[in-house]
Amino acid sequence: MDCSPKTALSRRRGQAPKRSNQFSLASSMRFPKAAKKAFAVEFDRFLDLTDGVAQSEQLFELLSAFALNCDCPWLAYRSLAPDQRFLKSARRDRAVLLNYPDEWQERYFKMDYDRIDPIIKTSRKRAGAFRWSDVYNAASTSEDERRVFDEAATFGLRSGISIPLRGPHGSFAIMSFARPWDREFQNRTVTYLQVAAAHFHLSVTKLENLIGVGEIPKVSLREKECILWAARGKSSWEIGKILCVSVNTVNFHIKNAMRKLDVGSRTVAAIKAVELGIIEL
């Protein structure tokens, strides 16, 4: 859908292009007819497929498939407490769903980048979607904060948008969509993704209200140890040396922990284990 040749983060140190900061459903009135029709078909299909889905992970997969229509292969959704900035203060019922490259997830977690992530800071202040390139170029963004974007780009996340999502009782979440190339997001693409993200957020929120927190998974002592060291950025080989066990044994325990925590990567397992109070960094 979005074939704009404009660059994104590759131009971020220069003058940011002039554009409207207002992304709303009303702007769809200015979309080309072909684009409006294509969006209507794909969005209606997304709504139909999500109707009645009772698992957050399945909803995330459907949103990921929809985002591919906008050339966005990578997504990240994180629900935060109203006053939460850092991972260690997370509440136990906060959702984390993402498909970012594993290497970047591990790097982000190892470096505690949630403490300086400009996306989190900006989302606290914004009411609508924003481009990463705008944040990068903002005078209020520090060099340390720009480093998060710079490192993300080295792992393939070269341009993106983030959408603050708010709900009842001060609930707050952030949805991000990322691309592996330097190309700016068109206004209509931002609108498409913002509407889909809002629908996803409302669906997940309803599921959380229906299901509740639930029981904390029972993770063995050895599984906790392996996940804890993985959270601290250690490889399976390093963990094996620390615990005096083989690499296969480490991977076995980490896979068991991932299964019990119902996640798809060791990084997300570590995040969820911290949030559930299973481990402490």
N, C-alpha and C positions, 0 to 999 in steps of 0.2 A: 504493500500500500504506500509506503513512504519511500520515495525514490529521490529525495532531495540530496544534491551533491554537497551541501554545506558541511563544513567541518565543525567538530565539537570541541573536545578537549585539546586537540592539536593547536587551536587558536586561543586557548583560554587565557594565556598570559597577555594577549593583545586586547584591543578594544572589543568588548562583547557586542555582537550585532544587535541592532535595535529591534525590539519585538514587543508584542503585547504580553503582559504578565497575567492576563485574565483568560483562564481556560474554563469554559462552561458549556452546558448543553446548548445554550442559545447560539454559540458560535457554529454549531452544526448547520445552521441555516445558510452559512456561506460556503459549505463544502460543495465540490463538484458533484453532479448527479451520479456519476459512475461510482465515485468514492462513497457517497452516502448509501447507495444501493448495496455495494459490497460490504460495508460495515453493518448495515441492517441485517443482511443475511447471516453473517458470521456471528454477530452479537445475539440475534434470535436463537441461533443454534447453541451458543454458549449458555443462554438462559434455559433453553429446553433441557440440555444435558445436565445442568446443575440442579434442576428441580427435583427435590426429594432426596438428594445425595446426603448421606448421614455421616460422612467422614471428611475431616479437614484435609487430609492428604489427597483424597480423590478430587476434592474441589480445587486444590492447588494444581493437580495434574491437568484439569480441564482449563484452568486459567492459563497455565503454561502453553497449552496447545493453542488457545486463542491469541496469546501474545505473539506467537510465531507469525501470525498474519500481519503484525506490525514490525516484523524483523527483530524481535526481541527474544533471544533464546534463554536468557537468564533472568530469574526473578528472586526476590527475597522479601519475605513478610515476617515482621516481628512485632508482637504485641507487648507493650510496655505499661507499667503502672503509671498513673498520672504524674508522679514526681520522680520516676525512675530515669536515671541517666546511664548507670553502669550495670554491667552484668551481675556483679556480686550482690546487688540489692534487689534482684529480680524476685517477683512473687512466684509462687509455685504453679499458678494456673496460666502462665503466659506462654503463648504459642510462638514457635519459631519454625518457619517453613521456608526452605530455600534450595536452589539448585546451582548456586555459584560453583565455579571450579574448586575441587577439594583443596588444592594447594593454596588458593587464596583464603579459603575458610580457615585453614590451619594457621596461615600467616597472620590473619586478622586477630584470631583468638590468642595466639602466642604473644603478640605485641600489645595486647589490651587496647586495640584501636577503638573500641567502643567508648573509651574515655575521651578521645579527641575527635571522634567521627563527626565531620561537619554536617552530614546528612541528619544525624540525630538532633544536633543543635538547631539547624535550620527548620526542621520539621516542627519543633516546639513553637516556632514563631510564625509559621505560614498556615494559611487556611486552604491552600490549593496546591496543585502539582508545581514542581519546579525542576529545571534542568540542572544537572550537575555542573555544566560549564558556567552557568550563572553564579553558582556558589563559589566555584574555583576563582572566578574573576572578581568576586566581591571584595571591597577594601577591608571588610571586617573579618575575612578569612585569613587565619595565620598560616605561616609556612609549614608548621607541624600538621595543620589540618589539610593543607594542600598535598602533603606527603601521602596521606591516605589515598587520595585520588591518583596520585602519580604511581604508587605501588600497585593499586588495583589495575591500572592500565597495563602494567607489565605482566599481569596474569590474564589479560584479555578483556577486562571490563573497561573499555575505552570511552564509552559515552553512556549516559543514562538519565533517567528521571526518577524522582521520588515523590510519593504522594502521602501526605499526612492524613490519617483516617481516625476520626473521633466518634465515640459512641456514648451510650448512657453511663451515668455515674463516673464521669471523668475518664472512661476507658480511652486508650490511645494506641495506635499502631502505625507502622510505616510500611508501605509497599514500594519496592524499587524494581525498575525494569532496566536491564543493561544490554548493551550491544558490544560486539568484539571489534568494531571499527569506528573511526572518527567521522561521524556524520550526525549532524544536528537533527533533533526531533522536530517535525512539522507540528504546527498547532493542532491540526485535526488528529494527528496520531496521539498527541498528549491527551486530547479529549477522549478518544476511544479507550485508552488505557485507564484513564481516571474513572470512567463510568464502570468498566469491568472490575477494577480494583474495589470500588465502593460496593458493588454487588457481592463480590467475594467476601469482603470484610463483614458485611451484614449477615451473610450466610454462616460464616465461621462464628460470629458473635452469638447467633441464635443457637448453634450447636453447643457452644460452651455453656450457655445458660441452661440448656436442656440436660446436658450430660453432667455438668459440674466437674469438680477437680478429680474425683475418683481416687482409687488407692494408689499409693506410691509403689512402683515395681520393686520386687525383692531382688536386689543385686548382691552377689556374693562378695566377700572381702577381697578376693583376688581380682574380680572384675572391677571393683571400685579402684583398686590400686592401679590397674592398667589404664582405666579411663582417666584417673587423676593425672598420671604422668603424660598421657596423650594430650590432656588439656594444657599441660605445661610445655607443650611443643616437642615432646620427645618422640622419636621414631620407634617402631616396634623393636628394632635392633637395640636401641639405647635402653628401652624399657626392660628388655630381656637381660641386659647386663646389670641393670640396677636391681632387678628382682631375682637374678640368678636362675632364669628359666630360658627356654628356647624361644626363638622368634615365632615359631608355629604355636607355641603355648600362649604367647601374648596375643597373637591374632585370634586364637580360639576364644579367649576370654573377652576380647573387645567385641567380637562378633556376637557373642552371647549377650553382652550388655546392650549392644545395638538392637538386638531382637527384643529384649525385654523392655527397652525404652521406646520401641516402635519407631526407629529412625533409620535413615539410609546411609549415614556416614559417621565416622568416629568423632568428627568435629561437632556435629549436631548432637551426638550422644553426650559429649562433654558439656555442651551448653545446657542441655535438658537435665543432666545429672546435677549441675550446679543449681539450676532453678528449682529442682525438686528437693534440694537439700541433701542429696545422696553423697555428694563430695563438696569439699570447701577448698578453694584455691589459696 
